[in-house]
Amino acid sequence: MVYAIVKAGGRQEKVSVGDIVVVDRLAGEAGDTVELTPILLVDGETVTSAAKDLAKVKVSAEIVRDEKGPKITILKFKNKTGYRKRQGHRQKLTRLKVTAIA
């Protein structure tokens, strides 16, 4: 079993070929190919973590679609002063399908 730990959108994800991962929004249209930066590569019993060896490794993924995350409600309230503030947020995300680890 071959898998890699990649850095995408400020987080690290464990991926193998065929996996679908959701990361922060990436530039590109659906169907475009993107390269992800590997941090660790596991190929059976072999574990590769040296930077010069990982420079040769390419992790390719295809953009499936752009999405939005769940709605987050932010409330600020101070007692006895009449201060109330309400704000909402939805994170912009991209769904990727890993096509190759080479």
C-alpha positions as CSV (number, residue, x, y, z in Angstrom):
1,M,0.0,0.0,0.0
2,V,1.4,3.4,-1.1
3,Y,0.3,6.5,0.7
4,A,1.7,10.0,1.2
5,I,1.3,12.8,3.8
6,V,0.8,16.0,1.8
7,K,0.6,19.6,2.9
8,A,-2.5,21.3,1.5
9,G,-4.2,24.5,2.7
10,G,-2.2,24.8,5.9
11,R,-3.1,21.2,7.0
12,Q,-1.6,17.8,6.5
13,E,-3.6,15.1,4.9
14,K,-3.0,11.3,4.4
15,V,-3.7,10.4,0.8
16,S,-3.5,7.4,-1.5
17,V,-4.5,7.0,-5.1
18,G,-8.2,7.3,-5.6
19,D,-8.9,9.1,-2.3
20,I,-11.1,12.2,-2.2
21,V,-9.9,15.0,0.1
22,V,-11.4,18.4,1.0
23,V,-8.9,21.3,1.3
24,D,-9.1,25.1,1.5
25,R,-10.0,26.7,-1.9
26,L,-7.4,26.3,-4.6
27,A,-7.2,28.3,-7.8
28,G,-8.5,26.4,-10.9
29,E,-11.5,25.0,-12.5
30,A,-13.1,21.6,-12.2
31,G,-11.1,19.0,-14.1
32,D,-7.8,20.9,-13.7
33,T,-4.7,19.0,-12.3
34,V,-2.8,20.3,-9.2
35,E,0.4,19.2,-7.6
36,L,0.5,18.7,-3.8
37,T,3.7,19.0,-1.7
38,P,4.6,15.6,-0.1
39,I,6.0,15.6,3.5
40,L,6.2,11.8,3.9
41,L,6.0,8.9,1.6
42,V,5.2,5.3,2.7
43,D,5.7,2.5,0.0
44,G,5.2,-0.8,1.7
45,E,8.0,-1.1,4.2
46,T,10.0,1.9,2.9
47,V,9.4,5.3,4.6
48,T,10.8,8.3,2.8
49,S,11.1,11.6,4.7
50,A,14.3,13.2,3.4
51,A,13.7,16.5,1.6
52,K,16.0,15.7,-1.4
53,D,14.3,12.3,-1.9
54,L,10.8,13.9,-1.6
55,A,11.7,16.5,-4.2
56,K,11.5,13.7,-6.8
57,V,8.1,12.6,-5.7
58,K,5.0,14.1,-7.4
59,V,1.5,13.8,-5.9
60,S,-1.1,14.7,-8.5
61,A,-4.8,15.5,-7.9
62,E,-7.7,16.5,-10.0
63,I,-10.1,19.2,-8.9
64,V,-13.6,17.7,-8.6
65,R,-15.6,20.8,-7.6
66,D,-15.6,23.9,-5.4
67,E,-17.7,23.9,-2.2
68,K,-18.6,25.8,0.9
69,G,-18.2,24.5,4.4
70,P,-20.8,24.6,7.1
71,K,-22.2,27.8,8.4
72,I,-20.5,29.1,11.5
73,T,-22.3,31.6,13.7
74,I,-20.2,34.1,15.7
75,L,-22.0,35.9,18.6
76,K,-20.5,38.5,20.8
77,F,-22.4,39.7,23.8
78,K,-21.6,42.0,26.8
79,N,-24.0,41.9,29.7
80,K,-25.7,45.1,30.9
81,T,-24.3,47.3,28.1
82,G,-26.6,46.4,25.2
83,Y,-23.6,45.3,23.1
84,R,-24.5,42.5,20.7
85,K,-22.8,41.5,17.5
86,R,-23.7,38.7,15.2
87,Q,-21.6,37.5,12.3
88,G,-21.6,34.4,10.1
89,H,-18.9,32.6,8.0
90,R,-18.7,29.8,5.5
91,Q,-15.2,28.6,4.5
92,K,-14.5,28.2,0.8
93,L,-13.3,24.6,0.0
94,T,-12.1,22.5,-2.9
95,R,-12.8,18.8,-3.3
96,L,-9.8,16.9,-4.8
97,K,-9.4,13.4,-6.1
98,V,-5.8,12.0,-5.9
99,T,-4.9,10.5,-9.3
100,A,-1.2,9.6,-8.9
101,I,1.7,9.2,-6.5
102,A,4.9,8.9,-8.5
